């Protein structure tokens, strides 16, 4: 699971909660970093992406829409929850 969150406390809470449920996490500090991680990942590497909407450098919505591959993957595999 890829988690993008710029707030340290929120990331700690997400990490604790998701790891407790058995998820493996890849963390990004902003949308730009999340976009690069997702763009360079294998096709089925992430079962889900959790992205904060308001982040520096690139917000979560912009990161989600940025790449054709990301858009296709999001449409096929993920739901966008706001």
TORVO-85197 format. One line per field, with one value per atom (N, C-alpha, C, CB): atom name; residue number from 0; x, y, z. Coordinates in pm, 1 decimal. Each point is the difference from the previous one (the first is absolute). Last residue first. Glycine has a CB too. Example, Ala and Ser with C-alpha at 12.3 -4.5 7.8 and 13.67 -1.06 7.14 Angstrom:
a N,CA,C,CB,N,CA,C,CB
k 1,1,1,1,0,0,0,0
c1 1285.0,82.0,-77.0,118.4,-89.4,-89.0,90.0,-189.2
c2 -225.0,119.0,109.0,-62.8,-509.2,119.0,120.0,-117.3
c3 708.0,6.0,73.0,-214.5,207.5,0.0,0.0,124.6
***
This chain:
a N,CA,C,CB,N,CA,C,CB,N,CA,C,CB,N,CA,C,CB,N,CA,C,CB,N,CA,C,CB,N,CA,C,CB,N,CA,C,CB,N,CA,C,CB,N,CA,C,CB,N,CA,C,CB,N,CA,C,CB,N,CA,C,CB,N,CA,C,CB,N,CA,C,CB,N,CA,C,CB,N,CA,C,CB,N,CA,C,CB,N,CA,C,CB,N,CA,C,CB,N,CA,C,CB,N,CA,C,CB,N,CA,C,CB,N,CA,C,CB,N,CA,C,CB,N,CA,C,CB,N,CA,C,CB,N,CA,C,CB,N,CA,C,CB,N,CA,C,CB,N,CA,C,CB,N,CA,C,CB,N,CA,C,CB,N,CA,C,CB,N,CA,C,CB,N,CA,C,CB,N,CA,C,CB,N,CA,C,CB,N,CA,C,CB,N,CA,C,CB,N,CA,C,CB,N,CA,C,CB,N,CA,C,CB,N,CA,C,CB,N,CA,C,CB,N,CA,C,CB,N,CA,C,CB,N,CA,C,CB,N,CA,C,CB,N,CA,C,CB,N,CA,C,CB,N,CA,C,CB,N,CA,C,CB,N,CA,C,CB,N,CA,C,CB,N,CA,C,CB,N,CA,C,CB,N,CA,C,CB,N,CA,C,CB,N,CA,C,CB,N,CA,C,CB,N,CA,C,CB,N,CA,C,CB,N,CA,C,CB,N,CA,C,CB,N,CA,C,CB,N,CA,C,CB,N,CA,C,CB,N,CA,C,CB,N,CA,C,CB,N,CA,C,CB,N,CA,C,CB,N,CA,C,CB,N,CA,C,CB,N,CA,C,CB,N,CA,C,CB,N,CA,C,CB,N,CA,C,CB,N,CA,C,CB,N,CA,C,CB,N,CA,C,CB,N,CA,C,CB
k 81,81,81,81,80,80,80,80,79,79,79,79,78,78,78,78,77,77,77,77,76,76,76,76,75,75,75,75,74,74,74,74,73,73,73,73,72,72,72,72,71,71,71,71,70,70,70,70,69,69,69,69,68,68,68,68,67,67,67,67,66,66,66,66,65,65,65,65,64,64,64,64,63,63,63,63,62,62,62,62,61,61,61,61,60,60,60,60,59,59,59,59,58,58,58,58,57,57,57,57,56,56,56,56,55,55,55,55,54,54,54,54,53,53,53,53,52,52,52,52,51,51,51,51,50,50,50,50,49,49,49,49,48,48,48,48,47,47,47,47,46,46,46,46,45,45,45,45,44,44,44,44,43,43,43,43,42,42,42,42,41,41,41,41,40,40,40,40,39,39,39,39,38,38,38,38,37,37,37,37,36,36,36,36,35,35,35,35,34,34,34,34,33,33,33,33,32,32,32,32,31,31,31,31,30,30,30,30,29,29,29,29,28,28,28,28,27,27,27,27,26,26,26,26,25,25,25,25,24,24,24,24,23,23,23,23,22,22,22,22,21,21,21,21,20,20,20,20,19,19,19,19,18,18,18,18,17,17,17,17,16,16,16,16,15,15,15,15,14,14,14,14,13,13,13,13,12,12,12,12,11,11,11,11,10,10,10,10,9,9,9,9,8,8,8,8,7,7,7,7,6,6,6,6,5,5,5,5,4,4,4,4,3,3,3,3,2,2,2,2,1,1,1,1,0,0,0,0
c1 -1276.7,35.4,-57.8,9.6,145.6,-83.1,44.1,-35.4,79.7,47.9,-98.7,114.1,20.5,-103.8,62.5,-186.3,434.3,-25.7,-121.4,241.9,-79.5,24.1,-46.3,190.6,-231.7,-17.6,-4.6,116.2,-35.4,-132.5,-26.4,11.8,414.9,-99.7,-140.5,150.5,207.3,4.1,-107.2,246.2,-192.9,-51.0,-4.6,91.2,102.8,-144.2,-60.6,31.7,435.0,-64.3,-151.3,204.4,52.9,6.5,-69.4,215.3,-172.3,-93.1,-3.4,40.2,95.8,54.2,-108.5,206.7,-311.2,117.5,41.8,71.7,-434.3,-35.5,119.4,-200.9,246.7,-83.6,-27.6,-104.0,332.9,85.4,-77.7,136.2,-374.0,88.3,89.2,-3.2,-268.7,-81.5,85.4,-195.8,402.3,-38.1,-82.5,7.3,334.4,-104.0,-41.6,-80.7,563.8,-104.9,-106.5,161.9,173.4,61.9,-101.6,203.7,-361.4,89.7,54.4,61.4,-552.1,141.0,84.9,-41.1,-496.3,73.1,142.3,-215.2,-75.0,-36.8,81.6,-232.0,376.1,-52.1,-32.1,135.4,-117.7,67.3,-73.7,85.2,-14.5,-68.6,76.1,-82.6,32.0,74.4,-87.2,124.2,-75.4,-77.3,95.6,-184.5,340.9,-139.8,-91.3,68.8,441.0,-80.7,-144.2,149.9,180.0,76.1,-85.3,201.3,-269.3,-84.2,68.6,-108.9,329.4,-142.9,-89.0,48.0,444.6,-51.2,-151.8,192.8,80.5,-33.4,-40.2,-73.7,184.4,113.0,-28.2,148.8,-474.6,41.7,109.4,-60.1,-83.6,-99.7,41.2,-178.4,452.5,2.9,-96.4,60.1,-62.0,123.6,9.5,112.8,-476.1,-11.4,123.2,-141.8,146.4,-91.5,-14.0,-123.9,372.5,72.5,-87.6,132.2,-335.9,104.5,78.4,17.2,-346.0,-55.5,102.4,-207.1,374.2,-80.5,-47.5,128.7,127.5,-23.8,-82.3,213.1,-194.9,40.4,-38.1,-29.1,97.9,-43.5,55.6,-12.4,-135.8,100.6,-50.6,70.5,-202.1,-15.6,123.4,-155.3,-153.1,135.6,-13.6,99.3,-475.5,41.1,148.5,-231.9,-60.3,78.9,44.4,-120.6,-117.9,-92.3,72.9,-170.2,410.0,-69.8,-98.0,22.8,195.2,90.5,-63.8,196.9,-435.6,5.8,93.2,-47.8,5.2,-128.9,8.3,-115.1,498.4,-32.9,-126.1,108.0,11.6,96.2,-32.7,175.7,-427.0,-31.1,90.6,-76.5,169.8,-128.0,-37.4,-74.3,455.5,23.6,-127.6,181.1,-213.6,70.4,25.6,107.6,-295.2,-97.1,64.9,-127.7,411.1,-88.7,-102.4,30.6,258.0,72.8,-90.7,209.0,-350.2,-3.9,58.7,-204.2,144.3,105.5,6.2,-25.2,-131.1,-47.2,114.7,-169.4,21.9,58.8,-62.3,41.0,23.3,-64.6,75.8,-80.3,9.9,72.9,-79.3,103.0,-67.9,-84.4,89.7,-186.1
c2 1073.7,135.3,31.1,70.8,-506.3,40.7,137.6,-239.7,-110.0,126.4,42.5,68.1,-577.3,101.8,124.2,-170.4,-252.4,77.0,88.5,-4.3,-296.9,-70.1,75.1,-104.2,253.2,-145.3,-58.1,-7.4,474.5,-33.1,-149.4,197.7,-37.9,46.2,-39.2,191.9,-278.3,-89.1,39.1,-35.8,316.2,-131.3,-95.5,36.3,383.9,12.4,-134.4,237.1,-215.8,12.0,8.8,114.3,-115.6,-131.0,4.0,-49.2,456.3,-87.3,-137.1,125.8,305.1,-96.7,-82.5,-8.4,372.0,39.9,-97.4,116.3,-113.2,26.7,13.6,110.8,-182.4,-108.6,15.8,-21.4,363.8,-118.1,-116.5,76.2,315.8,23.2,-121.8,247.3,-255.4,-6.9,18.3,87.4,-43.8,-136.4,-13.9,-43.1,458.8,-57.3,-137.9,231.3,32.5,-50.4,-61.5,-42.7,341.4,-41.9,-50.0,-58.2,49.7,89.3,-67.4,112.1,-240.5,-21.1,99.4,-244.9,60.6,126.7,-27.2,125.0,-493.8,89.2,129.6,-97.4,-415.8,124.8,92.8,-26.0,-513.0,125.2,117.5,-98.1,-476.2,96.8,131.2,-179.5,-310.8,125.2,90.8,-22.5,-552.1,122.7,117.4,-128.6,-300.7,-41.2,120.8,-222.2,175.4,58.8,-47.5,200.6,-364.1,14.4,50.4,44.0,-173.3,-44.3,14.9,-159.5,315.6,19.3,-37.0,-44.0,212.9,-106.9,14.2,-155.5,606.2,-128.4,-103.3,121.3,363.8,-92.9,-137.6,196.8,156.6,-5.9,-104.4,242.3,-140.3,-77.9,-18.6,86.5,184.5,-137.0,-86.8,83.3,376.0,-63.7,-145.9,224.1,35.1,-19.8,-72.5,207.2,-74.1,-112.6,-31.9,62.5,318.3,-121.4,-124.3,133.0,281.0,-18.6,-128.5,250.4,-106.5,-58.2,-26.4,115.0,-124.9,94.5,-67.9,197.2,-430.9,121.2,105.3,-45.8,-523.1,117.9,122.7,-119.8,-463.3,133.5,106.9,-78.9,-474.0,86.6,139.9,-168.1,-328.3,137.8,51.1,40.1,-511.9,49.8,136.7,-234.2,-31.5,59.3,35.6,88.3,-277.1,-89.6,54.9,-176.0,375.0,-81.6,-90.4,180.4,126.3,-84.5,-94.4,181.9,152.1,-112.0,-96.2,148.0,243.4,-89.5,-118.7,195.7,146.2,-66.2,-102.9,206.4,62.4,-87.1,-81.0,163.4,165.5,-109.8,-100.2,154.4,243.5,-88.1,-122.0,197.7,131.9,-64.4,-98.5,204.6,61.0,-96.2,-76.6,148.4,204.1,-113.7,-106.9,152.4,252.8,-76.9,-122.8,211.2,88.4,-69.5,-85.2,186.4,88.2,-107.8,-80.2,137.7,123.4,24.9,-120.7,149.5,-145.9,93.5,28.1,100.6,-531.7,88.5,89.4,-171.1,-287.9,132.9,95.1,-43.0,-523.4,103.7,130.9,-171.2,-359.7,126.5,104.2,-58.0,-506.9,115.7,123.1,-123.9
c3 -164.4,41.0,135.7,-237.8,-111.5,112.9,45.0,71.8,-515.7,55.5,107.3,-218.4,43.0,4.7,58.2,25.3,-306.8,121.6,-14.8,50.7,-403.8,125.4,124.4,-112.0,-364.7,-0.5,140.5,-218.7,149.5,-51.5,7.5,-151.1,275.4,95.7,-46.3,65.1,-353.1,116.3,100.3,-33.8,-338.9,-40.7,118.2,-230.0,303.4,-22.5,-36.9,-73.1,113.8,130.6,-16.1,91.7,-479.4,64.7,135.1,-118.5,-106.8,-69.6,63.5,-210.1,503.5,-94.6,-65.2,134.0,185.9,-77.2,-110.0,202.0,163.9,-139.8,-92.8,85.1,390.2,-50.4,-149.1,226.2,8.3,-13.8,-60.2,196.4,-89.9,-113.9,-24.7,48.0,333.2,-121.0,-124.9,128.9,299.9,-31.4,-126.7,239.9,-196.8,85.6,-50.5,56.8,-78.7,-86.8,89.9,-194.1,380.9,-126.3,-101.3,127.1,389.4,-73.4,-125.8,215.7,-21.3,32.7,-77.4,45.8,34.6,11.4,48.3,48.7,-119.9,-110.4,4.0,1.5,155.4,55.3,-117.8,217.8,-264.1,-30.1,63.1,-214.1,152.2,85.8,-14.2,166.1,-452.2,18.5,85.3,-223.8,111.9,21.8,11.6,115.7,-222.1,4.3,18.3,94.7,-327.6,106.7,-9.4,3.4,-313.2,124.1,116.7,-138.8,-360.1,111.7,135.7,-155.9,-252.6,-25.3,118.7,-238.2,341.5,-85.1,-7.7,62.3,31.3,62.3,-105.5,207.9,-257.8,-11.0,59.8,7.4,8.7,-140.7,-20.6,-26.7,468.3,-73.0,-145.8,153.7,115.3,51.0,-80.5,231.4,-323.8,-47.3,45.6,4.5,152.8,-143.5,-54.1,-17.2,466.4,-20.6,-148.4,209.1,-91.7,38.7,-22.4,170.9,-238.7,-101.1,27.7,-30.4,344.2,-121.3,-107.6,53.5,455.1,-77.1,-128.3,95.8,234.4,78.3,-73.2,113.8,-118.8,-76.1,81.7,-224.2,293.3,41.7,-92.6,236.8,-207.5,-61.9,28.1,-186.0,437.9,-47.3,-71.9,187.5,-31.7,-21.6,-63.4,-26.5,351.2,-126.4,0.7,-30.2,398.8,-83.3,-134.7,111.8,285.8,-79.7,-99.7,25.1,241.6,97.1,-71.3,174.8,-422.9,30.9,98.6,-42.0,-61.3,-115.6,24.1,-147.3,484.1,-23.6,-112.1,78.7,18.1,112.3,-28.7,156.5,-471.2,0.7,111.1,-93.8,71.9,-113.2,0.6,-134.0,452.0,30.8,-110.8,128.7,-195.7,108.0,34.7,90.0,-399.5,-59.4,105.7,-169.6,312.0,-78.5,-63.7,-45.0,273.0,93.9,-74.5,165.7,-425.8,67.0,94.1,-15.9,-438.7,143.4,73.4,-25.9,-449.5,36.8,149.8,-223.7,-115.5,107.5,42.5,79.2,-398.9,-18.2,101.2,-247.0,146.3,80.7,-19.4,170.9,-398.6,-5.1,77.8,-225.6,236.7,0.0,0.0,121.0
***
